[in-house]
Amino acid sequence: MKQPLLNPEQRETLTQTVPHWILLGNRDAITRTFQFQNFLEAFAFMGKVAIFAEELNHHPEWFNVWNKVEITLSTHDSGGLTQLDINLAKKIDQIA
């Protein structure tokens, strides 16, 4: 089932709801970069996120180079940000 896009009020509170995430200017998505001590820590983090994302059936876009993991969240079926993205961002922050 297609998720509704965030409404204007929800968008206004993004900085309080997921304070470390940045709204992208070129598309309806949020992003955050995580840095770890080494590749193994970064990869372990990605594994933990993958397990939760699979349970939620909502998968991040991500890019990993050595100790950095860049994550972008957007609900493709809906064409932008939904509550699924916010829920996943909060869980990712807890995992980190």
C-alpha positions, 0 to 999 in steps of 0.5 A: 500500500502506498504511503502518504507523503509527509504533510507541511506540518510534519516537514516543519518538525523534521529538524526536531524529529530527526535532527541529524538528518539533512533534507536534500535540495534536489529531491524529496529525501533526507540524508545523513553520513555516519563515520566509524573507527574502521571498515568493520564497524561501518559494515557491522552498522550496515548489517544491523540497519539491514536487518531492521530495514528488512523487517520494516520492508523499507530499504535505504539507499546507501554508499560505503567507503571504508569507515563512512556510510552515507544513507539517503531515505525516500519512499520511492513508491510514494515519490518522496518522504513518508513516515516510513523514512522518519521511522527508519531514520530514528531507528538508524540513529538508535543503532548508530 
